[in-house]
Amino acid sequence: MLEMKNACQRCHRLLPPISHDAFICSYECTWCRDCAREPLERTCPNCGGELHQRPPRGHEPDRDTTALTRDAIVAQLRQGMLRSAT
């Protein structure tokens, strides 16, 4: 899962996960659209990689559901309902 940094590393413009204005390199360095175009010319100054538009995230995963699922799996393992593949 992408780290989804919330600000441009150059101008500090806020870039929430739903933003269409964020650009990243393969190392997830994060830049706003304006900085990515000029002066960076779509090249990451940290690694020299090409900058691409970061995909926006629709919503954050429901942490309660994730926790419940994990807890249910642990409970099933304890009850011997699931067997590990060996």
C-alpha positions in Angstrom: 0.0 0.0 0.0 1.3 3.5 -0.8 2.4 5.6 2.1 0.4 8.6 0.8 2.4 11.5 2.1 0.1 14.4 2.8 2.2 17.4 1.5 4.5 18.4 -1.3 8.1 17.9 -0.3 9.1 21.2 -2.0 6.3 23.8 -1.3 4.5 22.0 1.5 1.1 22.2 -0.2 -1.4 19.9 1.4 -2.1 16.7 -0.7 -4.8 14.6 1.0 -5.1 10.9 -0.1 -8.1 11.9 -2.3 -6.1 14.6 -4.2 -5.6 14.3 -7.9 -2.8 16.9 -7.7 -0.1 14.6 -6.2 2.8 13.2 -8.2 5.2 10.5 -7.0 8.4 8.7 -8.0 8.9 5.0 -7.5 10.2 5.7 -4.0 7.0 7.6 -3.2 8.6 11.0 -2.9 5.6 13.3 -3.2 5.3 16.6 -5.1 2.3 18.8 -6.0 1.3 19.2 -9.7 2.9 22.7 -10.0 6.2 21.6 -8.5 6.3 18.4 -10.6 5.8 20.3 -13.8 8.1 23.3 -13.0 10.8 23.5 -11.8 11.2 19.7 -11.4 10.2 18.9 -15.0 8.6 15.6 -13.9 11.9 14.3 -12.5 12.4 13.5 -8.8 15.4 15.5 -7.5 16.0 12.8 -4.8 16.4 9.8 -7.0 16.3 11.1 -10.6 13.2 9.0 -11.3 10.2 10.0 -13.4 7.2 11.6 -11.6 3.8 10.2 -12.2 0.4 11.2 -10.9 -0.4 9.4 -7.7 -3.7 7.5 -7.8 -6.2 9.0 -5.4 -7.5 6.8 -2.6 -11.3 6.7 -2.3 -11.4 6.1 1.4 -9.4 4.8 4.3 -9.9 1.1 5.1 -12.3 0.5 8.1 -9.8 -0.2 10.8 -12.5 -1.7 13.0 -13.5 -4.3 10.3 -9.8 -5.1 9.8 -9.3 -5.7 13.5 -12.4 -7.8 13.7 -11.3 -9.9 10.8 -7.8 -10.4 12.3 -9.4 -11.3 15.7 -11.8 -13.8 14.0 -8.9 -15.5 12.2 -6.9 -15.8 15.5 -9.9 -17.2 17.3 -10.5 -19.8 14.5 -6.8 -20.8 14.6 -7.1 -21.2 18.4 -10.1 -23.4 17.9 -8.3 -25.5 15.3 -10.8 -24.6 12.6 -8.0 -23.4 10.2 -5.0 -25.5 9.5 -1.7 -24.1 8.3 -0.3 -25.3 5.1 2.9 -27.2 5.7 
